[in-house]
Amino acid sequence: MTTTKFRPCIDLHEGKVKQIVGGTLNESGAVENFVSEKAPSWYAEKFSVDDLRGGHVIKLGPGNEEAAREALGAWPGGLQIGGGISLTNAADWLEAGASEVIVTSWFFDDEGRFLEDRAEALAREIGAEKVVIDLSCRKVEEGWKVAMNRWQTITEMAVDLKTIDHLSKYCGEFLIHAADVEGKCGGVDVPLVNLLGQWQGCAITYAGGVRGLQDLELINEASSGRLDATVGSALDLFGGSGVSYKNLLKWNQG
């Protein structure tokens, strides 16, 4: 039986490793939960030593190129990269050491309409297995919709099994942040986890609101172990008190 795995993350904002409240990110900044004194490479090296594969580096806005390259360089082939990825730079980031590229906003126009030809072009250019489609979303009346531009713009795209099935031909896996609970350590979006847990195709990593091992247990149970999860602000590595990195390693080892 599959088991939910903890996947690490390195969130970069203004060149530093940070944990922020996801829904507050805009051009003037964000509400910060934690700002690390350690370099991005320190985290990448730690995850490398512990062989924590499938984690991601996310560039939250401008000023993170150097920090992202430093993280990828510390563990070539070990981390995914997201934030401002498009057809013009995807191959460069793979060359810089990313295992896969994560894409959201570039797949949509300014009005939030999905541009399918871009998804096709990227999958053709670098191979679908090298693409992670980020369906980070916000709650709307009828369920959830993908949110782009630092999670501030709600697109036309519903997050449901039909959408996931349709897009799965363009990617090797999905990353889905529940933006409304991201960084709040207030618990996961249980209805969203229940929905995503029904998907039986490629891997999905869920992010948002994980407080500790009890939430990993919840995700594991609700998805029959099919969803993986990231832990950010609750993790002691990022100044949190909800769960220790040591215990997450133990969790992954069963």
Secondary structure, 3 states (H helix, E strand, C coil): CCCCCEECEEEEECCEEEEECHHHCECCECCEEEECCCCHHHHHHHHHHCCCCCEEEEECCCCCHHHHHHHHHHCCCCEEEECCCCCCCHHHHHHCCEEEEEECHHHECCCCCECHHHHHHHHHHHCHHHEEEECCEEEECCEEEEEECCCCEEEEEECCHHHHHHHHHHCCEEEEEECCCCCCCCCCCHHHHHHHCCCCCCEEEEECCCCCHHHHHHHHHHCCCCEEEECCCCEHHHCCCCECHHHHHHHHCC
